[in-house]
Amino acid sequence: MNAIFAAIFLLSALLFLLHDPDGFLAAMLDGGEKAALLCLSLLAAYCVWLGFFKVLEKSGLAQGLARRTLPVMGKLLRSDDREALLYAGENISANLLGLPGAPTPLGVKATSRFLAQGNRYAADMLFVLNATSLQLLPTTVIALRLAAGSASPADIFLPTLLATLVSSAAGVLLLFLADKAKRFLPQMRKLERRRGTHVRRRPS
C-alpha cells in the first residue's frame, strides 16, 4: 500500500511539474503548510478525547459501562466469555464516542480471545460493528471540519448518528442472515443427497 501511494504521489508531482513548473514549488509549500496545520488541529482533538477516555478507564466508568452491556453483548456476539465481552464492550463504547485509536487494542484483544475459542461468529460480528461504527459523537470529523474553517462543525451530529445507526443495523442483519444461510445450506445438501439416494434405490 505504501508503494502504491508513493507511486501516485510521484506520478502526480511529475505531471504537475511538467504542466506548471513555476507553480510546483509554491503548491508544495502551501500543501505542506496546510497539512501541518491540520495535523496540529487533529492532535489537539485526539489529546483531549484520548485523555477523556483514559480518565474513564482510570475511574472505572468505562469498565462499568462495559459491564452494563454484558447481557446485550453476550446475546449479540453469542459468547459467554466475560473478559472478551468486557473488551468488546469497551471497544464499542470508545467507538460510540468517536475516540480515534482507543478502540483498536481493545478490539484486537477481544477478537483474539474469540478466535482462540473458535467463536468465528463473535469475531466477525465485532469486526462488522467496528466497520460500521455507530457513533454518538463523531469527534474526528468534527475536528476536521473545525480545522477546515466550518462555521458549524457539529452540524453533522444527527446525520452521522442516523447514517451509522442504519449501517450498523444493516451489517448486523446481513451477518445474521449469512450465518443462518451457512448453517442451513449443509442441511439442505444432506437432505437432497438423501432424497437422491432414496430415488435411486426405489424399484422401478
N, C-alpha and C positions, 0 to 999 in steps of 0.2 A: 504493500500500500504506500509506503514511503517513497518507493521508486516511482510509482505512478504519479504521485503528487509532485515529486521533483521534476519529472519529465514534463508535466503540464505547465509548471512554473517556467521552466527553461524555454519551452516552445513559445509560451505567451510572451516572455521577455524578448526573445529573438524577433518575433513578429512585430512587437511594439517598437523595438529598436530599428528595424528596417523601415517601418511605416513613418515613425516620427522620432528621429534621433535626438532632436533638440528637447523634446518634452519627456524623454525617457528618464533622465536623472531626477527632474522635478517631480515626476509622478512617483518614482521610487521613494523619494524622501517624504513626500506628502502621505503616501500609503503607510510608510513606516511610522510616521508620527501618529496617524490615526489608530494604527494597530497598538502602539504603546499606550495611548490614552484609553483605548478600550480595555486592554489587559489590566490597567490600574483600576479602572472602574469596576470590572468584574472581581478583581482581587479584594476590593473593599467589601463588596456584597458577599463574596464567599467567606471572608473572615467573620463577618457579622453572623451569618446563618450557621456556619460550622461551629462557631463559638456558642451560639444559642443551643445547637443540638448537643454539644459537649456538656453544657450546663444541665440539659435534660437528662443526659446519661448519668452524670455525677450525682444528681439529686434523686435518681431512681424513678423519675417521672416517665422516661422512655420505656423502661422495663415494666412499669405499672400499666402503661397504655398497651404494651405488647401482651401482658398477661390478660388484660380485659378482652383482647381479641382472640385469645386461645381457642374458645369453643368454635367461633366462626372459622378461624384459620384451620382448625383440625378437620372440619367438615369440607371446607373448600379444597384443601390440599390432600385430604384422605390420609392423614398421618396422625399418630399418637405420640410421636417423639417430641416431648415438651421442649427440649433445648433447641431443636431445629425450628420448631414453631415460634419460639421466642425470637430467634434470629430473623425468621421470616416476617414476624410482626413488626420488629424494629425497622427492618428494611422497608416495608410498605409505609410505616409511619414517616420515615425520612423522605420517602418519595412524595407522600401527601403534602409535605411542607416544601417540596421542591428543592431540597438541600443537595447541592452538587457534590458528588464524590462520596458522601457519607453512606448511601445505601449499598454501594458496591461490595465492600468487605463483608457486610452482614449477609448480603445475598449469596456471596461465594461460600460462606460458612454453612448457611442453611442448605444450599444446593449440594455441597459436598456430603453432608450428613444424609440427605435424601437418597443420593446416588449410592452411598455406601450401604444403605439398607435395601437397595434395589427398588426404591419407590420412584420410578421414572415419571409417573403422573404428577407427583408433587413438584419435582424439579421442573417439568415442562410448564406447569401452572404458574410457578413462581417466575419463570422466565417471561411468560405472557404478561403477567401483572407488572413486571418491570418494563417490558417493551411498550405496553400501552400506557403505563404510568399515570394513574389517576392522581390529579394534583389539586389541592385546595388553594395553595399559594405558589404560583409559577414564578418563584423569586428570580431565577436565572434570566427568563425572558423579560421580566420587569426591569432588571438591571441593564439588559441590553438596550431596551427601549429608552431608558433614562440616559444611558451613555450616548445614544444616538440623537438626543435632544427632543424626545417626545414630550408634548405638553401634558399628556395624561397617560403615563406609562402603565398605570394599573387598570386601564380600561379593558384589558384582555382577561380580567379575572373570571367573569361569568362565561364568556365564550370558551376559555380554556377548560373550565370546570365541566361544562356541558360536553365539549368535544372528547375530553379524556374519559368522562363517565360513559359515553356511548362506545368509545373504542375499547375500554376495559370490559364492559358488559359483552360486547361482540366477541372479543378474544376469549373470554371465559366460556361463553356459549359454544363457540366453534371448537375449542379444545374438548369440551364435554361431549359434543356430538362426535368428534373424531375418535375419542376414546370408546364411546359406545359402539361406533362402527367397527373399530378394531376388534372389540370383543364379540360382536355379532357376526362378522363375516366368517371366521373359522367355524362357528356353529352351523352356519348356512352351508358351508362347503362339506362338512361332515354329513349333514342331512341329505345333501344332493348325492354324495357318494353312496350312502345307504340306500337311497331310492334307486340309484342306478344299479347297484348290486342286486336289489330285490327284483327289479325288472328283468335283469339277465337270468336270474335263477328261476323265474316263474315259467312253468311249462307252457309250450305253445298249444 
